Amino acid sequence: MDLNPYANSPTVPERRERLDLRDIFDDVCARVEPFCQTGGASLEYWAIQAVREAYPSLDDQGLLIVVRAALRVCRGGSTPG
């Protein structure tokens, strides 16, 4: 028995609200990766600064969303896509 209500639907509704972040996600992952490989203390602050410098028009909420998602991917907690 398939519990997915959209399994037979021709289109699946988009659940994400910030589609603009998809366009920059791969680049953000590349910018955040050096901060993941150092280990030890969290370098999230520096990762945020690096992404903020690259995308100055990105608002604070979008910045946190995309950096934290990229950090999860770098640390192996999730897969992109």
C-alpha positions as CSV (number, residue, x, y, z in Angstrom):
1,M,0.0,0.0,0.0
2,D,1.5,3.3,-1.1
3,L,0.9,6.1,1.5
4,N,2.2,8.9,-0.7
5,P,-0.8,11.0,-1.7
6,Y,1.1,12.3,-4.7
7,A,2.3,8.9,-6.1
8,N,-0.2,8.8,-8.9
9,S,-0.4,12.6,-9.4
10,P,1.2,13.9,-12.7
11,T,2.7,16.9,-10.8
12,V,4.0,17.0,-7.3
13,P,3.5,20.4,-5.5
14,E,6.7,22.2,-4.5
15,R,7.0,22.3,-0.7
16,R,10.0,24.6,-0.6
17,E,9.4,28.3,-0.2
18,R,12.9,29.6,-1.2
19,L,13.4,28.4,-4.7
20,D,15.9,31.1,-5.3
21,L,18.3,29.3,-3.0
22,R,18.4,26.2,-5.3
23,D,20.2,28.2,-8.0
24,I,23.1,29.1,-5.7
25,F,23.2,25.9,-3.6
26,D,26.1,24.1,-5.4
27,D,28.2,27.2,-5.3
28,V,27.5,27.7,-1.6
29,C,28.5,24.1,-0.9
30,A,31.8,24.7,-2.6
31,R,32.4,27.8,-0.5
32,V,31.4,26.1,2.7
33,E,33.3,22.9,2.2
34,P,36.7,24.3,3.6
35,F,34.9,25.1,6.8
36,C,33.7,21.5,7.1
37,Q,37.0,19.8,6.7
38,T,38.7,21.5,9.6
39,G,36.8,19.5,12.3
40,G,36.8,20.7,15.9
41,A,34.8,23.8,16.8
42,S,32.0,25.0,14.6
43,L,33.1,27.4,11.9
44,E,29.5,28.2,10.9
45,Y,30.2,31.9,11.5
46,W,33.0,32.0,9.0
47,A,31.0,30.0,6.5
48,I,28.2,32.5,6.8
49,Q,30.7,35.4,6.2
50,A,32.1,33.7,3.1
51,V,28.7,33.2,1.6
52,R,27.5,36.7,2.6
53,E,30.5,38.2,0.8
54,A,29.7,36.2,-2.3
55,Y,26.0,37.0,-2.2
56,P,25.5,40.4,-0.5
57,S,21.9,40.7,-1.7
58,L,20.8,37.5,0.1
59,D,18.7,38.2,3.1
60,D,19.6,36.9,6.6
61,Q,17.0,34.1,6.5
62,G,18.1,32.9,3.1
63,L,21.7,33.1,4.2
64,L,21.2,30.9,7.2
65,I,19.0,28.4,5.3
66,V,21.5,27.8,2.5
67,V,24.6,27.8,4.7
68,R,23.2,25.3,7.2
69,A,21.9,23.1,4.5
70,A,25.3,23.2,2.8
71,L,27.0,22.4,6.1
72,R,24.7,19.4,6.6
73,V,25.6,18.1,3.1
74,C,29.3,18.6,3.7
75,R,29.2,16.8,7.0
76,G,27.4,13.9,5.4
77,G,24.0,14.5,7.1
78,S,22.0,14.8,3.9
79,T,22.4,14.5,0.2
80,P,21.7,17.3,-2.2
81,G,19.0,17.1,-4.8
